[in-house]
Amino acid sequence: MEKIRLGRSDLEVSRICLGTMTFGEQNTEAEGHSQLDYALSRGINFIDTAEMYPVKPRAETYGSTERIIGTWLKTQPRDRVVLASKVAGPARNPWIRNGGDFTPDSIRAAAEDSLRRLQTDHIDLYQIHWPARNAPIFGQKSFNPDAERACPSVASQLEAMSDLVRAGKIRYVGVSNETPWGVAEFIKQAELHGLPRIPTIQNPYNLLNRSFEQGLDEACFRSDVSLLVYSPLGFGQLTGKYLTGDARQPVFNPDAVGRLTRFSADWSPRYMRPETIAAAARYVELARAHGMSGATMALAWAYSRWFAASTIIGATDLGQLRENIDAWDVKLPDEVVTAIQRIHAEIHNPAQ
């Protein structure tokens, strides 16, 4: 598996990263360990998790994913893997540190708890899962100044992270679900105050949501910040498993097996929009017309983007994981790329 250096860090990671947010909800501990073993056997050395996983987040399962990784990690040479985790942001999960915040004490407590669950003495890349400030994320298409709220400054967040770096508990700080302004501000504050400089941003990118191409691509290129792609299959919509009916009049199948039917529809409404379903049906039809599965085409697209440093893939069984990794070797024909661009122009970022 090809490796790449992340930003200005010394982290050398595989171009595919194993996502783990199903561990502890859709996957058992044994299944999670099997996926980790298989990923390593295919040359993947990069593992991504988060304190709030598994998804859908629930108080009853909070931290289970990190615990499952921890029982596996303690049997492995630590230098075999680059481990990434995330500190949950405020307001979304009331059971996490009383709703979560980014005070120094809260960030320190989150990191210490993750290290205990992961059974390791350091996290290679510790990411801010979403901004503390008001920002257009998780399907919010535009900035709303009326939603402004008090929050810790970027500088204060980096200062807390810097303490963890100096203590050897984390190596690098990353951001996730960020905007061009956020990337610029994190870099500015790091350079002004001698604080840790972010090497990565973890944001969604897929055929249904190419919003990274609207300014973040340039911001990250000019700032040496590497994109870690998440949700390359659009919450599974690009596999076609949720679709029934004719491609020109697709219908969401409520009997399909997956996150979009397992959990309530209000959890991920951007992937349930009629225009998202319509676009997914078009892409799946295109893939099948060229002898590919929807998943293979969608992943081959994400893997081929010049700005995608590493792409985070997830699966609920080894067959899915194998297909997702095998897509690395697929080069999309020019006519497929042209057709993808045509669909994108007609149904523009429906899941943004």
Secondary structure, DSSP 8 states (H G I E B T S, - for coil): --EEE-TTS--EEESEEEE-TTBTTTB-HHHHHHHHHHHHHTT--EEE--TT-SSS--TTTTTHHHHHHHHHHTTS-GGG-EEEEEE--SSS-TTSGGG----HHHHHHHHHHHHHHHTSS-EEEEEE-S-SS----TT--S--GGG------HHHHHHHHHHHHHTTSEEEEEEES--HHHHHHHHHHHHHHT-----EEEEE-BTTB-GGGTTHHHHHHHHT-EEEEE-TTTTTGGGTTTEES-TTS-EE-TTS-SHHHHS-GGGSGGGSSHHHHHHHHHHHHHHHHTT--HHHHHHHHHHH-TTEEEEEE--SSHHHHHHHHHGGG----HHHHHHHHHHHHHS--TT-
